Amino acid sequence: MNWDERLLDATVPGADRRHFGEGELAPLSAAMLEQQSRDWPQLRDGLLALKSVEIRSLDVAGSAISLQHNPQRIVSTSARVDEASISQRPCFLCPENMPREEKGIAFGSTFVIVGNPFPVLPAHLVVISREHIPQRIGGSIESFLKLANSLGSEYVALYNGARCGASAPDHLHFQAGLGDRLVILREAQRLRRVTKPIVLNHEVSIHVLASYRVGFVTLVSRTLAGMTTAIERVLDVLGSGSVTDEEPMVNLLARFEDGQWEVVLLPRRRHRPTVYFEEGESRILVSPAAIDLGGIVVVPRKADFVRLNQSTVGSIFEEVTFNTQELESLLGTLSETQPVEGRS
């Protein structure tokens, strides 16, 4: 099957649309998930499993984090993402390799939206490039931001870099879902009020925040062009010291609310923490991506779910994200603003 054959028919009116106004995509996505839950057993099973996941709360550096025991996510968490492994398996995001029942809705001329059969968030979507190209957001930032706008304020759009949680680093894709459980979005709004912004072209404010459980950059703009330029600027700075042309390691969360885009950009130090590679009982199978850093730590194995604690989760966050010194360097390059204070 090709992508056009994967688009839903009249059972979901508007499934072949290309462009959406603010919030217009949300009801269409809900209708798509409802139809697919009837016709695609794997998605139906995944949605049912999400309703029964076990949740445990932790306070990590003053932030309310949820541990989600989600056995279905073992496929993604344990995915081999090295080049050799990828070259030996068919791409599961290409239409010819998908389950026969899997269908979706068009988003622009270059993306198709389908249901995530292994959901973590309610209304969890995967937004797949029609072209089999590597997982790089450069050149597709506008599409990512339009996705957030089209879904509306209840949703969050997500991007995991190729070395930051993407289980298909060989095929460009985004994710999205209802975002009320991702505490980083609310806390970014609060922290912006007490930090000095950097203003680019009087269209974008950027805040570099280190006094939080994870260091991150938050960007706010009312214009698509301004936000696109700002994200490109931060990515350029993060990649300026690299000797390769690889994309800098980042996760992105984006929401459109009150007429403006709000983006949380998380620079990464490494993909997986040291405990992921330990042997035997010392191993903890947690592979942080945007959702985990945003406030829902996905834990496929029950033993890990039971033994994870405030200290261990905090250590994992610190190991994979930028520390204060790295954020100070980023801030110093972006602006003449005084160095930030926060984690060491």
Secondary structure, DSSP 8 states (H G I E B T S, - for coil): --HHHHB--TTSTTTT-----TTTHHHHHHHHHHHHHHH-HHHHHHHHHHHT-EEEEEEETTEEEEEEE-GGGHHHHT---SHHHHHTS--TTSGGGS-TT--BEEETTTEEEEE-SS-SSTT-EEEEESS---S--TT-HHHHHHHHHHH-TTEEEEEE-TTTT-S-TTS-EEEEEE-TT-HHHHHHHHHHTTS--EEETTTEEEEEE-SSSS-EEEEEES-HHHHHHHHHHHHHHHHTT-SS-----EEEEEEEETTEEEEEEEEBS-SS-GGGG--GGG-------HHHHHTEEEE-SHHHHHH--HHHHHHHHHHHB--HHHHHHHHHHH-S--------
